[in-house]
Amino acid sequence: MPDFEVIKNFILEDWVGLLINLAFAVMLIPALADKQKPPLTTSLVTGLLLVALSVSGSYRAAAPAVAVFVAGCMWLVLAWQRYRQS
């Protein structure tokens, strides 16, 4: 018999992870449109680490991993924008 409490916790953790990471991605939209960008090293390292986290298999479900990947790519776009400003 499956342990429904464990299944419920997995589902809850996946939804929380998805919603938090989507919120992080949405919060980056103003930074993408703003003229003043975060420092290049901050953007580059954050983007690379988030992309690595998303593909490392740390998430049990694909949706939170995709949300982290999107946020990581947005940080990499910010790094590119900052690089182009210099």
Sequence and secondary structure as in RCSB ss.txt:
>XXXX:A:sequence
MPDFEVIKNFILEDWVGLLINLAFAVMLIPALADKQKPPLTTSLVTGLLLVALSVSGSYRAAAPAVAVFVAGCMW
LVLAWQRYRQS
>XXXX:A:secstr
   HHHHHHHHHHHHHHHHHHHHHHHHHHHHHHSSS   HHHHHHHHHHHHHHHHTT  SSHHHHHHHHHHHHHH
HHHHHHHHHH 
